[in-house]
Amino acid sequence: MTRIRRIDPEVVSYDWNPMVDVVWKSGMSCIGIVLTRDVHSGLQAYIGVGGGNNEETDKKNIAKWGSKLSFQEAKGFFPYLKKQEYKGAK
């Protein structure tokens, strides 16, 4: 099951990184792919496992501890991404 939720970056923002978007893949585990925006370095996507109990906590933990995705990997989950906005894209 895939659930995509668009997040308004003006509404959801954390002191460490504003959350831009999230995609959840669920089955036996809760896998999250989060897209964050850093004001200095641009967009960055992370993938990780969530506990499945609290969506906000899972998003924060994945953004903090998850594995970074390359631009090409992130584009698979967030097709609207532009290379010039993505952190480290060449």
C-alpha angles and dihedrals in degrees: 000000000000124000121186120194123183113216125204105230090210091061104038113049134145128201090249102041136348113243111233105177143344136201120195124204112189135183122110089350135024110248117187132192111196130189117207133183123220113195091221104040108024132232124352130179126209133188127205148132120280127204092235095226103092122023096200093051092046092052092049093047094048091049090048102040106015128108117269116244125219118238092260092050092047092048088061089063099031106034094179093066118124119214095226091058096049120096112248096000113148 
